[in-house]
Amino acid sequence: MRLLLQRIREGWVEFKDAAPTPRAGRGLLALVGFKEGDDAALLEPMARKMVNMRVFNDPDGRMNLSLLEIGGDLVVVSQFTLYADCRKGRRPGFSGALEPEQASALFDRFGELCRGLVPSVRLGVFGAEMQVNLVNDGPVTILLDSSELGLTASTGRAS
C-alpha cells in the first residue's frame, strides 16, 4: 500500500457526473494505491502513520505538528497509478496494482478508518473520473510505502 501525501492549504475533488466535495482547508491530500497482496491489515497502521506524521510547522517554523495536532482536513483519493511500472518502454504498466474490485473495498474501508481518526474527511470516488484540485503548502510531498515501513499484509505489523 502506498500513500502519497501532499500538505495543502486547500483541496477538493470534482467529478464528471456528481457535485464536488466540499473544499478542505489546511491539511493533507492523500493519494492511495494498493498492490497485489495488500489486504485490510495494512489499513489501520497506514492511516495512523499518516495522521500522526509531523509535517506541519510549529510556531518556530519546524515540522513538529501532525494533522491531528493542527485539527486539519483530509482529502483521500484512490490512485492505482502509484504502482506504475516504468522499467520498460514508454508506456507504464499497471499489472502490479491490485484488481479493482478488491482495491475498491480496501479504499472504502480506508476512508471509514480515516473518518474515525480525523473529523473532516473528503473522499474521492473509486474508479470515477475526477479532477483533484489543491493548493500545495510548502510544497511538502511525502511517500509512505507499507513495504518500506516494514508492514506486512495479513498482520499489519512490522516484519
N, C-alpha and C positions, 0 to 999 in steps of 0.2 A: 504494500500500500504506500502510495506517495501523496504527500500534501505539499503543494507549492503555495506558500504563504506570502501575501503582499500586505504590508502595512498601508492602510488607506486613511484618507481624510473623509472620503465619502465613496459610496458604491451602490450599485443597483443592477438588476438584471431585467432586460426587456425580452419579450417573447413574441414570436411571429403571430400567434393566434390567441394571446391572452394579455391581460393587464400586467404591467411591470410590477416588480416587487417594490415595496416602499424603499425610499432611499435610506441607506445606512450612513451613520456618521463615522466618527473616528473609530477605527478598529482594524479588523483583518478581513481580507478576501482569501478564501481557501479554495484552491483548485484541487479536486480529489480524484485520484486514479487508483484502480485496482488491477493486479496482475493475476495470472493463473496461479492457483494455490492459496490465494488470500481467503480469509474467512472472517466471521464475526468476532473472533477472539482478538483481532487486531484493533477493532474499532474504538473501544474504550481507552486503551493505553495511548493510542494516537490522538484521540480527542483531548484527553487530559494533557498530553505533552503540548499540543497546540495552544490551548487556552492558558497554559502556565508559562509559555515561552516569554522570557523577559526581553521584549523587543520594542518597548515604548519608553520614551525618555522620562527620567525623573526630573525634579526641579533643577538639578545640576547639569542636565543635558546628557546624562549617561543612560544607556539602555538597561534599566533596572526594574521596569514595571511590566507586568503581564496584562493580557486582555482582561482577565478577571479583576485585577487590581485597579485598572482605569475605568471599569464598567463599560467597556467598549462594545461595539456592534460586530456581528459576524455575518459575512456573506459566504455561502458554501455552494460550489458549482461542480458538477461532475465533469471530468476531463480525461477521457481514455487516452488522449494523445500524450499524456505524461509517460506512457510506456512505448513511445515510438522507438523503433529500431532503425537507426540511420547508418548502420555499418556498411551496407551495400547499396550501390546505385544512388539515384537522386530522389526516389520516392520512399518515404518512410514506410516501414511495415508495422503492423499492429497485432501480429499473431500472439504476442506475449500478454496483451491486455485480456482481462477476464471477460468471459462471454457476457453479453449484455443483460440477459435475464438475471444472472447471479449478481452482476455488478449493480444493477438497479436495486435489488433487495438490500445489498450492503450499503449503498448510498442512502436509501431511505432510513435504514437503521442508524447510520452515522448522523443523519440530520436530527433524528429523535434524541440521540445521545447529546448532541450539541445543544439542543433546546433545553435539555436538563441541566446543562452546565452554564449556559450564557442566557441572560434574559432576552436579548434582542438578536434573533437569528433570521436571516433571509435566505431562502433556499432556491436554487435553480431547479429545473425540472429535468430529470434524467432523460437523455435522448432527444430533448427538444432543441429546436433551432433557437439559439439565444444570442443576444448581444450583451456582453458583460461590460459595464461602464464603471470606471473607477478613477479616482484622483489619488495617485501614489503619494505616500508620505515618506519622504527621505531621499530617494526611494530605498525601502528595505524589502528585500525578497529573500526568503529562506526556504530551502527544500528539506522536508522531513521524509525520510525513506525508512519504512519499518525494518527492512533488512539491514540497513546501516546502523539502526538503533539497537540491533540485536534482538528484535521482537520476532517471534515465530508464530505462524498460523497455528490454530488449534489450541494454543496455550495463551497467546498474547503476552508471554513473558520473555525476558531476555534469555537467549540461548547460552 
